Amino acid sequence: MTSKDKAVIKKLQPEFPLASRPFAVLADQAGISEKEMITFFKRCKKDKVLRYMAPMFDMRKLGIVSSLIAMRVPEKKITKTVKVINAYPNISHNYLRADDYNVWFTVSAASERRMNTILKEIRNKSGVEDMLNLKTRKVFKSRAVFDL
Amino acid sequence: MNKVSRKILFALSEPFALVPEPYALVAKKIGISEMKLIDQIAQYQEEGIIRRLGIVYGHFKMGFSANALVVWKVAESDLENTGKIFAGFSAVTHCYARQSYPQWPYNLYTMVHAKSDKEAQATIRQMASKAGLQEYKKLSTLKEFKKIKSDLREILS
């Protein structure tokens, strides 16, 4: 990303406008044309600077249950375990972290029961039993906007 | 949830297209007018079902390459207060209280984003001192195995 690109992004509000021509609204903020704005975002998308523009849902309000799971996976079982976990569309994030509990993923499901089934299947298929279900008790902050 | 709103929710689960009239495109897919869709989105926002319409950037590409999950052991009576203190840090994007276990006593979770390891360390030290905490763990991200946008259709079906 060039410093010029950064300057454009910096001028933009983090909200995607709720208007018939949202890119025209954003273009106004950046001081360029609507067409230039769309071209700019297309390039950002290609360069993976931009991930997506979309509604951010409050999963809880839709009755969806979510959790963070940590697993202690022996080195030689990591590849297989990750493959098992990633096969579920219910898992959106999965990371290797520097700890004995080394595999960390987030899971969302339509019910508590469905979630427990998925977790049980992951344990069975991977052969890894040591798993912590780190259920959310309270959200103090959840944000994805950054100061540039 | 009725059939129409389910259809709307599923259509909105996909990112907006980079075209001049993205809402009109989504509305067409659902089979409703653009105005009806925009009204419906506004209503979801009011109800808190949609937290916001976001423009989501990739942090690595934005220069936030040193990300760490930091987990803290906090006394139950201090949890609320400490959660609020950490939420006040701009480098902290997520701050959650979570269930702990005897073998894993950490009950407060923060995602810290920084441009360098040094910067992350400095922020974490500042957090620890402000909250008066000694027991915490920095769980650096070694590898990203998966990172996708949650698909409501897949989760709810």
Interface residues (C-beta under 8 A of the other chain):
Chain A: M1 I9 L12 P14 E15 F16 P17 L18 A19 S20 R21 P22 F23 A24 E34 I38 F41 K42 C44 K45 D47 K48 V49 L50 R51 Y52 M53 A54 P55 M56 F57 D58 M59 K61 L62 I64 L68 A70 V82 I85 N86 P89 N90 I91 S92 H93 N94 Y95 L96 R97 A98 D99 Y101 V103 W104 F105 S108 A109 A110 L132 N133 L134 K135 T136 R137 K138 V139 F140 K141 S142 R143 A144 V145 F146 D147 L148
Chain B: L9 L12 S13 E14 P15 F16 L18 V19 P20 E21 P22 Y23 A24 E34 I38 I41 A42 Y44 Q45 E47 G48 I49 I50 R51 R52 L53 G54 I55 V56 Y57 G58 H59 K61 M62 G63 F64 L69 L79 E80 G83 K84 F86 A87 S90 V92 T93 H94 C95 Y96 A97 R98 Q99 S100 Y101 W104 N107 Y109 H113 K137 L139 S140 T141 L142 K143 E144 F145 K146 K147 I148 K149 S150 D151 L152 E154 I155 L156
